[in-house]
Amino acid sequence: MTPIPLPAADASERSRLLVVDVIRRRALQRLYERRNAVDLLIQSLEDYQRARKSATGRSLDFSAARKCS
């Protein structure tokens, strides 16, 4: 990732807004990349759960919530 040169204090409002826009776009791109990684992880866990269910005949419950007994 290339660094973003910050505009000088006397720079126009437009140039400052362009820099902010670039920063926001990069942040949004990182969020989409993370979302994609999470989607792939969820899909892998669901595939694993289906494979285990068909192999053992019973379901494994994956949950983000901790189970209390």
Secondary structure, 3 states (H helix, E strand, C coil): CCCCCCCCCCCCHHHHHHHHHHHHHHHHHHHHHHHHHHHHHHHHHHHHHHHHHHHHCCCCCCCCCCCCC
